[in-house]
Amino acid sequence: MLTEEQKQQIERQNKIIADNVHNIKCRIVVFSGKGGVGKTTVSVNLAYGLQIRGNKTGILDADVTGPNVPKMLGLSGDLNTLHGQIIPLESKGVKVISIAYLLPPDQPVMWRGPMRSKLLCQFLGDVEWGQLDYLVADLPPGTGDEIITLTEKMEPDLAIIVTTPQEVSLIDSARAINMAKKMKVPRIGVIENMSGLICPECGYKIDLFGSGGGKKQAEKMNVLFLGTLPIDIETREMSDKGKPVILENKETHMSVAMIDIVKKIEDILS
């Protein structure tokens, strides 16, 4: 049982977090029922798609044990503090926070759930996000402690579930959708990623994992369908180089499809 002092400390922390995140107009969490569906790629290009459209945007890398956002942005450096608040690093106009800044590249994060949740509370309450239009949180896969903590504290306006068309991915995405519903996220949308491989030579589309499963899932579960994103070789190459493809080449199939999704999100959250 918590002591009165511990209860007061929790209340103070919750107020600090609430005051900080409510300076952000729109808060988006990116879920995936399983790993390997391209959730971080979607999160990064979504954030920069919003920024391209004239929005002040930030990315919170909430995948504590697999923090890949800085790698995809070619971003490194030390975190600084000012007046007791952590100053996020900036990459091409987008504010970014991640535990990756605090660790050597090959250092595993061997923390239990409460420690990971505590760090995410710090990322929400102790980071100087400023007046953002959008904060995109890249959550870890699954339905664990960190997701519950971050969703409760962040009070997102939209949860995006990333899935592939493959049946095994759709099964796990259904769990993520139901979790978002139980967490009472007001708007829930599905993005079907890896929806066909576009041949760079002839433009022919190959449905490696099938197609249409994400849309059917959204209709079945009565949530929004935000769109499909193809498997794009240039997206992979740019990610490895630390460059969001949506900034490097606005004409790729991935970039065009992502901007369509960004416009839908802007309309939904306006």
C-alpha positions as CSV (number, residue, x, y, z in Angstrom):
1,M,0.0,0.0,0.0
2,L,1.3,3.5,-0.9
3,T,2.1,6.0,1.8
4,E,0.5,9.4,1.7
5,E,3.8,10.9,0.7
6,Q,4.1,8.5,-2.2
7,K,0.6,9.3,-3.3
8,Q,1.3,13.0,-3.3
9,Q,4.5,12.4,-5.3
10,I,2.6,10.5,-7.9
11,E,0.0,13.3,-8.1
12,R,2.7,15.9,-8.6
13,Q,4.3,13.9,-11.3
14,N,0.9,13.4,-13.1
15,K,0.3,17.1,-13.0
16,I,3.7,17.9,-14.4
17,I,3.1,15.4,-17.3
18,A,-0.4,16.7,-17.9
19,D,0.7,20.4,-18.0
20,N,3.6,19.5,-20.4
21,V,1.7,17.3,-22.9
22,H,-1.3,19.6,-23.0
23,N,0.9,22.2,-24.6
24,I,0.9,19.8,-27.6
25,K,-2.1,20.3,-29.8
26,C,-2.3,16.7,-31.2
27,R,-0.8,13.5,-29.8
28,I,-0.4,10.4,-31.8
29,V,0.7,6.9,-30.6
30,V,1.8,4.3,-33.2
31,F,1.0,0.7,-32.1
32,S,1.8,-2.6,-33.6
33,G,0.6,-6.0,-32.4
34,K,3.9,-7.6,-33.4
35,G,7.4,-6.5,-34.4
36,G,8.8,-6.4,-37.9
37,V,5.9,-4.6,-39.5
38,G,7.7,-1.3,-40.1
39,K,6.2,0.7,-37.2
40,T,9.3,2.9,-36.7
41,T,9.6,3.6,-40.5
42,V,5.9,4.7,-40.4
43,S,6.4,6.8,-37.3
44,V,9.4,8.6,-38.7
45,N,8.0,9.4,-42.1
46,L,4.6,10.3,-40.6
47,A,6.3,12.9,-38.4
48,Y,8.3,14.4,-41.3
49,G,5.2,14.3,-43.5
50,L,3.4,16.4,-40.9
51,Q,6.4,18.7,-40.7
52,I,6.5,19.1,-44.5
53,R,2.9,20.3,-44.3
54,G,3.9,23.2,-42.0
55,N,3.4,21.6,-38.6
56,K,5.7,21.8,-35.6
57,T,6.4,18.2,-34.8
58,G,8.2,15.9,-32.4
59,I,9.0,12.2,-32.1
60,L,9.1,10.3,-28.8
61,D,11.0,7.0,-29.2
62,A,9.1,4.9,-26.7
63,D,10.5,1.6,-27.7
64,V,13.0,1.5,-24.8
65,T,14.5,-1.9,-25.5
66,G,14.7,-1.3,-29.3
67,P,15.3,2.5,-29.8
68,N,15.8,2.8,-33.6
69,V,14.5,6.3,-34.3
70,P,17.9,8.0,-34.0
71,K,19.5,5.5,-36.4
72,M,16.8,6.2,-39.0
73,L,17.5,9.9,-38.7
74,G,21.3,9.7,-38.5
75,L,21.0,11.5,-35.2
76,S,23.5,11.3,-32.3
77,G,24.7,13.5,-29.5
78,D,24.3,14.1,-25.8
79,L,21.1,15.4,-24.1
80,N,21.4,18.7,-22.3
81,T,19.2,20.2,-19.6
82,L,18.0,23.7,-19.1
83,H,16.1,24.9,-15.9
84,G,15.7,21.2,-14.9
85,Q,14.2,20.1,-18.2
86,I,15.7,17.8,-20.9
87,I,16.2,19.5,-24.2
88,P,15.4,17.1,-27.1
89,L,17.8,16.9,-30.1
90,E,16.5,18.3,-33.4
91,S,16.8,16.7,-36.8
92,K,15.7,18.6,-39.9
93,G,13.3,20.7,-37.8
94,V,11.7,17.8,-35.8
95,K,12.4,17.4,-32.1
96,V,13.4,13.9,-31.1
97,I,13.9,12.1,-27.7
98,S,15.2,8.6,-27.3
99,I,17.0,6.5,-24.7
100,A,19.5,5.7,-27.6
101,Y,21.2,9.0,-26.8
102,L,22.1,7.7,-23.3
103,L,23.6,4.3,-24.3
104,P,26.4,2.8,-26.5
105,P,24.9,1.5,-29.7
106,D,25.3,-2.2,-28.7
107,Q,24.3,-1.8,-25.1
108,P,21.1,-3.8,-24.2
109,V,18.4,-2.2,-22.0
110,M,17.9,-4.9,-19.4
111,W,15.2,-3.2,-17.4
112,R,12.0,-4.5,-16.0
113,G,8.7,-3.0,-16.8
114,P,8.5,-0.4,-14.0
115,M,11.9,1.1,-14.9
116,R,10.9,1.4,-18.6
117,S,7.6,3.0,-17.6
118,K,9.4,5.5,-15.3
119,L,11.7,6.6,-18.2
120,L,8.7,7.2,-20.4
121,C,7.1,9.3,-17.7
122,Q,10.3,11.4,-17.7
123,F,10.1,11.7,-21.5
124,L,6.6,13.1,-21.2
125,G,7.0,15.3,-18.1
126,D,10.7,16.4,-18.1
127,V,11.3,17.1,-21.8
128,E,11.0,20.6,-23.1
129,W,8.7,19.8,-26.0
130,G,7.5,23.4,-26.3
131,Q,4.4,24.3,-28.4
132,L,4.1,21.4,-30.8
133,D,1.3,20.8,-33.3
134,Y,2.0,17.0,-33.3
135,L,3.9,14.6,-31.1
136,V,4.3,11.1,-32.6
137,A,5.2,8.4,-30.1
138,D,6.7,5.2,-31.6
139,L,5.6,2.5,-29.1
140,P,7.2,-0.9,-28.7
141,P,5.4,-3.9,-30.2
142,G,2.8,-5.8,-28.2
143,T,0.6,-4.8,-25.3
144,G,3.0,-4.4,-22.4
145,D,3.6,-2.1,-19.5
146,E,5.2,0.8,-21.4
147,I,2.2,1.0,-23.8
148,I,-0.3,1.2,-20.9
149,T,1.8,3.8,-19.1
150,L,2.4,6.0,-22.1
151,T,-1.1,5.9,-23.4
152,E,-2.6,6.7,-19.9
153,K,-0.2,9.6,-19.4
154,M,0.0,11.0,-22.9
155,E,-3.8,11.0,-23.5
156,P,-3.4,10.5,-27.3
157,D,-5.9,11.9,-29.8
158,L,-5.2,9.1,-32.3
159,A,-3.8,5.6,-32.1
160,I,-2.4,4.2,-35.3
161,I,-2.1,0.5,-35.6
162,V,0.5,-0.6,-38.2
163,T,0.0,-4.1,-39.8
164,T,1.0,-6.0,-42.8
165,P,-1.6,-7.7,-45.0
166,Q,-0.4,-11.1,-43.7
167,E,-2.8,-13.1,-41.6
168,V,-0.5,-13.6,-38.7
169,S,0.1,-9.8,-38.5
170,L,-3.7,-9.1,-38.7
171,I,-4.3,-11.4,-35.7
172,D,-1.9,-9.4,-33.6
173,S,-3.1,-6.1,-34.9
174,A,-6.6,-7.0,-33.7
175,R,-5.2,-7.2,-30.2
176,A,-3.6,-3.8,-30.5
177,I,-6.9,-2.3,-31.8
178,N,-8.8,-3.8,-28.8
179,M,-6.2,-2.5,-26.5
180,A,-6.5,1.0,-27.9
181,K,-10.3,0.7,-27.4
182,K,-9.9,-0.4,-23.8
183,M,-7.6,2.5,-23.2
184,K,-10.4,4.7,-24.5
185,V,-8.3,6.4,-27.3
186,P,-10.9,8.5,-29.0
187,R,-9.8,7.8,-32.6
188,I,-8.1,4.6,-33.9
189,G,-6.8,4.1,-37.4
190,V,-5.1,1.3,-39.3
191,I,-2.2,1.6,-41.8
192,E,-1.5,-1.4,-44.0
193,N,2.3,-1.4,-44.5
194,M,4.3,-3.6,-46.9
195,S,1.3,-3.7,-49.1
196,G,3.0,-4.9,-52.3
197,L,6.6,-4.6,-53.6
198,I,6.9,-2.1,-56.4
199,C,9.5,-3.2,-59.0
200,P,12.0,-0.3,-59.4
201,E,12.6,-1.2,-63.1
202,C,9.1,-1.7,-64.5
203,G,6.7,-0.5,-61.7
204,Y,4.9,-3.9,-61.5
205,K,3.4,-4.6,-58.0
206,I,4.1,-7.9,-56.4
207,D,1.8,-8.7,-53.4
208,L,4.4,-10.5,-51.3
209,F,2.2,-10.6,-48.1
210,G,-1.2,-10.3,-49.8
211,S,-3.2,-7.1,-50.0
212,G,-6.4,-5.6,-48.5
213,G,-6.1,-7.2,-45.1
214,G,-5.7,-3.9,-43.2
215,K,-8.7,-2.3,-44.8
216,K,-10.9,-5.4,-44.1
217,Q,-9.6,-5.4,-40.5
218,A,-10.5,-1.8,-40.0
219,E,-14.0,-2.3,-41.4
220,K,-14.6,-5.4,-39.3
221,M,-13.5,-3.7,-36.1
222,N,-15.2,-0.4,-36.9
223,V,-12.1,1.8,-36.9
224,L,-10.6,4.2,-39.4
225,F,-8.6,2.9,-42.4
226,L,-5.8,5.5,-43.1
227,G,-4.2,3.9,-46.2
228,T,-1.6,1.5,-47.6
229,L,2.2,1.8,-47.9
230,P,4.2,-0.3,-50.3
231,I,7.5,-2.1,-49.8
232,D,9.9,0.5,-51.3
233,I,13.6,-0.3,-51.8
234,E,14.5,3.4,-51.6
235,T,12.8,3.7,-48.2
236,R,15.0,1.0,-46.9
237,E,18.1,2.5,-48.4
238,M,17.4,5.9,-47.0
239,S,16.5,4.5,-43.5
240,D,19.9,2.8,-43.4
241,K,21.6,6.1,-44.3
242,G,19.6,8.0,-41.6
243,K,17.5,9.9,-44.0
244,P,13.6,9.9,-44.1
245,V,12.6,9.0,-47.6
246,I,9.7,11.5,-47.5
247,L,12.3,14.3,-47.3
248,E,14.8,12.8,-49.8
249,N,12.4,11.9,-52.6
250,K,8.9,13.1,-52.5
251,E,8.1,11.2,-55.7
252,T,8.5,7.7,-54.4
253,H,5.5,5.5,-54.0
254,M,6.1,5.5,-50.3
255,S,6.3,9.3,-50.0
256,V,3.2,9.9,-52.1
257,A,1.2,7.4,-50.1
258,M,2.4,8.8,-46.8
259,I,1.4,12.3,-47.7
260,D,-2.1,11.1,-48.5
261,I,-2.2,9.5,-45.0
262,V,-0.9,12.7,-43.4
263,K,-3.7,14.7,-45.1
264,K,-6.3,12.3,-43.7
265,I,-4.8,12.6,-40.2
266,E,-4.9,16.4,-40.4
267,D,-8.5,16.3,-41.4
268,I,-9.4,13.8,-38.7
269,L,-7.7,15.8,-36.0
270,S,-8.7,19.2,-37.2
